[in-house]
Amino acid sequence: MTAIVFNLDLDAIIPAWESFQQKLPTKISVIRTEDQYDAAVQMMDQLLDEIGGNEQHKLIDMLDVLTQLIEDYEAKHHAIPDAAPKEVLRFLMEQHGLKQADLADELGGQPVVSAILNGDREINVRQAKALAKRFAVSAGVFI
């Protein structure tokens, strides 16, 4: 295995990084507090609105990094079982005492809820955001 050697131009990177971070509503860094977590989730939601399912979008890497930071924080502080999105939804429904009809508005009707829980349909970005808001979790657990 060959080692890759980088020659970073720190004199150019530092001001670019500082300028980038100043333009964001919250810094992209390890999340340590609930306030940082909430701000990161809001930023992720805004990126999801912009990017949708476009894997070629210019900000997809930023979304990936932010999502990983959020997932790392959630794993330590908001443990939700590592499961398929439909299983996370089922778990949250049980925890909140909800029936399929209770999520009809968020997901587009009771038949859609049923199709998701049966594995016949995936949760889309709009639905993930609506569920995230309802259950106060990251939209990433549903995607």
N, C-alpha and C positions, 0 to 999 in steps of 0.2 A: 504494500500500500504506500503510495506516494503522498507526502505531506504537502498541503497547499500553503503557500506563503503569501501573505497579504502585506502590501505596503500602503497602509492607510495614510491619507493626507489629512491628519487631524486638524490642521490649521484651516482647512476648507470645510471639514465635516462639522466641527463644533458650532460655528455660527449658523450653518444650515439647519442643524438639529435644533438649536435654540429658537431660531425663527419659526421652524415648523411647529414646535411645541407651543409657542406663544399664540399661534393662530388657532389652536384647538380649544374646545371648551373645557377639557381636562387633559392632563398630561398622559401620554402613553407610557406607563411604567407599571411595576408590580403594584397590585391593588392591596392596600393594607387596612382600609377603613370602609365602613358602610357608605359614607358619603362619596368616596372615590368609586366604590362599586356602583352606586346609583348613577353617578355621572358617566361612568364607562358604559353601563347598560343603555343609557339614553343616547350616547354617541353611537353605539352599535346599532340601535334601532334606527337611527337616522341613516346610517350607512346601508342598512338592509332595505330601507325605503328607496334609496338611490340605486343600489346595485341589483336588488331583486335576485333573479336566478342567473344573471349574466356573469359567468365565470371569467369572461375576458375583460371585465370592467377594470379601469386603471386603478381603482381603490380596493380591489379584491384582496391584495396582500395586507393592506392596512386592516381590513375587516378580519382577516384570518388571525393576525397578531392580537388584535383587540379581543376577539372571541376566545383565544387561548388564555389570555390574561384573566378574563372573566371566568372561564371554566376552572382555572387554577384556584381562584378565590372561592368559587362556589364549592369546589371539592373539599375545601377546608372549613368553610363557614355555613354553607347552605346545602348540606349533603342531600342529594336526591339520588335515588338508586340509579346505577348505571344501567340503563335500559333503552329499548326502542322508544321513540317519541310516543307511540300509541300506549305503551305501558306506563310511561311517565304521566300521560294524561289520565289513564285509568286510576293510577295511584293518587293523583291530586283530586280527582273526582271523589274517590272514596274518603280521603282525608277531609274534604269539605262537605261531604254528604250530598253530593250532586247527582242528579239523574241526567240522562242524555238530553232531555228536553231543556234542561237548565242551561245548556251550552249552545242551543240552537242559534241564538243571535250572533255569538262569536264565530261560529263555524259555518253558518249558512243553511241551517235547518237540521232537524233531528235526523233525517236520513243520512246527511253528511257525517254527523257525529257517529252514527252507527257504522257507516262505511269505514271511517278512520279507525274506530275501535276494533273492527273486524279485520283490519289490515288490507281492505280493498282500495283504500285511498290514502295518500300521503297528506300530511299537514303542509299547507303552502305558507309562504312568508307572511301574508296578511293574517292568516289564521294564527300563526305562531305569535305574532305581535299581540293579537287580541287576547290569546290565552296567557301570554306573559304578563300583560297588564292585569288581567283578572286574578291570577294567582301570585302576582308579585315575584316572579322569577324571570330569569333570562330567557329570551326567545330562543336562544341556542339549544335549550333542552328539548325543543319540539322540532328541530330541524335535523 
